[in-house]
């Protein structure tokens, strides 16, 4: 398993777990569709630990690198 910040651009992954201590961040991400088993694709990663742009449930979402490091992924084999 890897986290979003280390994921390869354009590859499809499944969310395996989300390890957030902050309940508000977890609630907000759940509202945006970040749930275990959801498919996700990394579109863009910024330099110097900047935000990541992700495709999830047909929408583009940008999250902080520190939050991306807490979302564990598993690659989907097509």
C-alpha positions, 0 to 999 in steps of 0.5 A: 500500500502507498499513500496519495502523495507517493502515487503515480500520476494517471494510475487508478487506485482504490482507497484502502484506509484513511488515517485522520486524527481530525474528525472535521477533515475526515467528515469533509472528505467523506462528504466529497466521496473519499470512502474506503473502496472508492476509486481515485486517480492522481491528476497532478502533484505540486512541487515542494510538498504542495497540494495534490489534484485528484479525480474521485467520483467524476470530480476534481478535488485538491487536497493538502500534501499532509492530508494526502499522506494519510490516505492509503491506496492499493493499485487497481489491476485492470 
